[in-house]
């Protein structure tokens, strides 16, 4: 199983962008085979935050409802995950704290990879990042 980063959802639902179609194809494949991917609670928070920040809360809430159907059991962000994220952040101080949380989820749950357009994950040798553009050229 792979963790799907928030940027995949934002690109898939956003305007024209090089990542838009690859992210849409990825989500269609996940919908067809839900065992292939999941999100953590922080990913869902990030997605709704983007829409709130853009003053598109209603659109964001509708999208969140759809995501909760597609991912009814998001991986929790527990105290253990936060402690692990602290260690990730200590080892990689240029990483954003939210990304450290996602990395800790991948590591603590023994996930295969994170699917993300964010190259920041490449600095963590223990994490494999799959780029939607490479998965769906």
N, C-alpha and C positions, 0 to 999 in steps of 0.2 A: 504494500500500500504506500501511496505517496501523499504528502501534504501539499495542498494547493494553496498558494499564496494569494493574498488579497488582490494583487495587481492583475491577476488572471481575470477576476470577475469584473474589475473596473474597465480593463481593456475590452473585454467581451461585450460589455453593455455600453461602452462609450462611442464616441464619434470615430470618424475615419482615422485609422492608425495602422502601422505595419503589423502590430500585434493583434489587431481586432479579430481577423478571421482565424488565425491559429488558435486563439483563446476560445473562440466560439466552437471550433471543431473539437478542441479538447473537452470542453464542457459537454458537448453532445456525446462524445465517447464515454465520459464518466457517467452520464445519465443512462447510457445503454449498459454499462457495467460498473455499478456503484462500488464494487469491492476494490476498484483500482485507485480510488482517491478519497480523501476526507479533508476536513478543515479543522482548525482548532478554534476555540472561542474567541481568541484575539483576532483571527482573520475576519470573523463576522463583525466584530466591533470596528475593525478598520474599514470594512466596506460601508457600514452604515455611517461612519464618521465622514467619509468622502462625500456622501450625498447630503448629509447635514451641513457640512462646510460649504458646499456649493448651493445651499439654500434650496435643495431638491428633496426635502425630507420625505414627502409622500411617495415619490418615485423610489427612494431608497428603502422605505418600509415595505413597499410592494416587492421589491427585489429581495429583501431579507426574507420575506415570507416564502418566496420561491426557493431560496437557498436552504431554508430550514426543512423544506420538503425533500430536496435533493440530498441534504446532509442532516438527517434527523438526530444523529448522535455525534455532534462535534466533539473532538478531543478536548478534555478539560485543561484549563491552565490552573494548576494546583500550586500549593506552596513548594512542593518538590520541583515543579517545573520552574518556578521563579528562582529557586536556589540554583538550579542547573543553568538558568539563563544568566545569573550573576557570574557564574564561572566562565561561561562562554564570552560574556562581555569583558571580563577581566583579561581573558586571553586574546580578545580581538576588540580593543577599545575604540576602533573606528566604526564598528558595527552599530547600527541603531538598536536601541533597547527592544523595540518590537521584533526586529529580526532575530535578536538573541533569544527571545521567547520562542519564536518558531523553530529556531535551531535546536533549542532544548527539547521541544516537543518531538522533533524528528529523532533526536538522539535517545531520549528516554523511552520512546515507544518502539524503537528499533525499526523505524520506517525506512523504506528503500531510498527515498529521495524527497526533495522539495521541488515542485514545479513552479518556477518563478522567472520573471523577466529581470529580476534584481540580481545583478552580478555580485553584489556584496556577499552573497552566500558562498561565492567561489573561494573566499579567503579562509573558509573553515574546511580543512582537509578531511574531516570526519563526515562531512555532509556532501552528498551528491546533488547538484542542481541540474534540473532538466529545463532547458529553455523552450518555451512554446514554439518559437520560430524554428528551432532545430527538430522538434517533434513533428511539426506540421509545416514543412517548407512550401 
